[in-house]
């Protein structure tokens, strides 16, 4: 089915511009060296090695994440609004095209997405035949992978479509996945943690509110408007974070073999499930809840400082603080803090987040060992979900996954449009690395 929406028409022009720009850069600077690589970087997970291209987002150490050049504050201000918060799909439009959409363009995309959101029966059967106590992210990845049989991209490739046009069926697949991801996630939540009563999509709600409604965290079948606002901002803030993080790069790498979006995103979700990546917000929340349990409530500041110092002295880190790139408070954390302030949230878990922000950075600075003593997004995201009764923190990676699919799909459509080749970096044995290092002395 060929899309007849303005997003697809706009992409035609944007793709042509991308191709000309990348061809020009390759022709003009293809043999130019842009970086030296240290042995410590090779052995340290390729940290800070500039070897990838990502137009979708970039993380500045002192300004935080920027989506297509726009800061979080700018995105929240400029994107078309629903209930005083941006339309989630307005952010996806921006990631794909690099342009702020009009309200008409977003609402048109919202309506088109709703046509695609019905789950195939076989996806329900895959989940129902899986033990309910299977980790939610395992279920999520399985459901995504199951839909591969419908890939328009795979069909088009094997029918011999020109590589120049493969971004079009890729975008078709991405729209289907974007539409169904929150429906799958909500089904998994209801089945795993609640009464297994599935809440059907509501065609009168926008993308973010519809997800909130299907989750039905209070089991009352009444949409909590504040929770819907939280889901809108949550999905925007977690959508993308450059191309080198585990989930985004895994997805991008798999797709470089011309695998379709279902294979690619399923792989990305498996990477997102790790405690050092998408599961970090759960780790942070567990730590906060352990403090509240230890003190039977909010502790005095001096007692909390003592507790944290003992925690660090035992060789442990503080979840939710520090970042590989940032050197300031994560603007995504600040966005959640502003949300909590505007909504006047005052539960103990939110109060604890605020108290930690008052004391932890100074403690970490005093150690003289921490490059970034400030909180990251994980220091707040789990707490606000918990406040609104979404307390099953093993599910948080799936929440993250629904959001991150927007960034993954935008990056993959862009890669197919530009015609990026299969990724194949060079690997070396440690002996050769030593020899090269000695020669360079």
Rosetta blueprint (number, residue, H / E / L):
1 X L
2 X L
3 X L
4 X L
5 X L
6 X H
7 X H
8 X H
9 X H
10 X H
11 X H
12 X H
13 X H
14 X H
15 X H
16 X H
17 X H
18 X H
19 X H
20 X H
21 X H
22 X H
23 X H
24 X H
25 X H
26 X H
27 X H
28 X H
29 X H
30 X L
31 X L
32 X L
33 X L
34 X L
35 X L
36 X L
37 X L
38 X L
39 X H
40 X H
41 X H
42 X H
43 X L
44 X L
45 X L
46 X L
47 X L
48 X L
49 X L
50 X L
51 X L
52 X L
53 X L
54 X L
55 X L
56 X L
57 X E
58 X E
59 X E
60 X E
61 X L
62 X L
63 X L
64 X E
65 X E
66 X E
67 X E
68 X L
69 X L
70 X E
71 X E
72 X H
73 X H
74 X H
75 X H
76 X H
77 X H
78 X H
79 X L
80 X L
81 X E
82 X E
83 X L
84 X L
85 X E
86 X E
87 X L
88 X H
89 X H
90 X H
91 X H
92 X H
93 X H
94 X H
95 X H
96 X H
97 X H
98 X L
99 X L
100 X L
101 X L
102 X L
103 X H
104 X H
105 X H
106 X H
107 X H
108 X H
109 X H
110 X H
111 X H
112 X H
113 X H
114 X H
115 X H
116 X H
117 X L
118 X L
119 X L
120 X L
121 X H
122 X H
123 X H
124 X H
125 X H
126 X H
127 X H
128 X H
129 X L
130 X L
131 X L
132 X L
133 X L
134 X L
135 X L
136 X H
137 X H
138 X H
139 X H
140 X H
141 X H
142 X H
143 X H
144 X H
145 X H
146 X H
147 X H
148 X H
149 X H
150 X H
151 X L
152 X H
153 X H
154 X H
155 X H
156 X H
157 X H
158 X H
159 X L
160 X L
161 X L
162 X L
163 X H
164 X H
165 X H
166 X H
167 X H
168 X H
169 X H
170 X H
171 X H
172 X H
173 X H
174 X H
175 X H
176 X H
177 X H
178 X H
179 X H
180 X H
181 X H
182 X H
183 X H
184 X H
185 X H
186 X H
187 X H
188 X H
189 X H
190 X H
191 X H
192 X H
193 X H
194 X L
195 X L
196 X L
197 X L
198 X L
199 X L
200 X L
201 X L
202 X L
203 X L
204 X L
205 X L
206 X L
207 X H
208 X H
209 X H
210 X H
211 X H
212 X H
213 X H
214 X H
215 X H
216 X L
217 X L
218 X L
219 X L
220 X L
221 X L
222 X L
223 X L
224 X L
225 X H
226 X H
227 X H
228 X H
229 X H
230 X H
231 X H
232 X H
233 X H
234 X H
235 X H
236 X H
237 X H
238 X L
239 X L
240 X L
241 X L
242 X L
243 X L
244 X L
245 X L
246 X H
247 X H
248 X H
249 X H
250 X H
251 X H
252 X H
253 X H
254 X H
255 X H
256 X L
257 X L
258 X L
259 X L
260 X L
261 X H
262 X H
263 X H
264 X H
265 X H
266 X H
267 X H
268 X H
269 X H
270 X H
271 X H
272 X H
273 X L
274 X L
275 X L
276 X L
277 X L
278 X L
279 X L
280 X H
281 X H
282 X H
283 X H
284 X H
285 X H
286 X H
287 X H
288 X H
289 X H
290 X H
291 X H
292 X H
293 X H
294 X H
295 X H
296 X L
297 X L
298 X L
299 X L
300 X L
301 X H
302 X H
303 X H
304 X H
305 X H
306 X H
307 X H
308 X H
309 X H
310 X H
311 X H
312 X H
313 X H
314 X L
315 X L
316 X L
317 X L
318 X L
319 X L
320 X L
321 X E
322 X L
323 X L
324 X L
325 X L
326 X L
327 X L
328 X L
329 X L
330 X L
331 X H
332 X H
333 X H
334 X H
335 X H
336 X H
337 X H
338 X H
339 X H
340 X H
341 X H
342 X H
343 X L
344 X L
345 X L
346 X L
347 X L
348 X H
349 X H
350 X H
351 X H
352 X H
353 X H
354 X H
355 X H
356 X H
357 X H
358 X H
359 X H
360 X H
361 X H
362 X H
363 X H
364 X H
365 X H
366 X H
367 X H
368 X L
369 X L
370 X L
371 X L
372 X L
373 X L
374 X L
375 X E
376 X L
377 X L
378 X H
379 X H
380 X H
381 X H
382 X H
383 X H
384 X H
385 X H
386 X H
387 X H
388 X L
389 X L
390 X L
391 X L
392 X L
393 X H
394 X H
395 X H
396 X H
397 X H
398 X H
399 X H
400 X H
401 X H
402 X H
403 X H
404 X H
405 X H
406 X H
407 X H
408 X H
409 X H
410 X H
411 X H
412 X H
413 X H
414 X H
415 X H
416 X H
417 X H
418 X H
419 X L
420 X L
421 X L
422 X L
423 X L
424 X L
425 X L
426 X L
427 X L
428 X L
429 X L
430 X H
431 X H
432 X H
433 X H
434 X H
435 X H
436 X H
437 X H
438 X H
439 X H
440 X L
441 X L
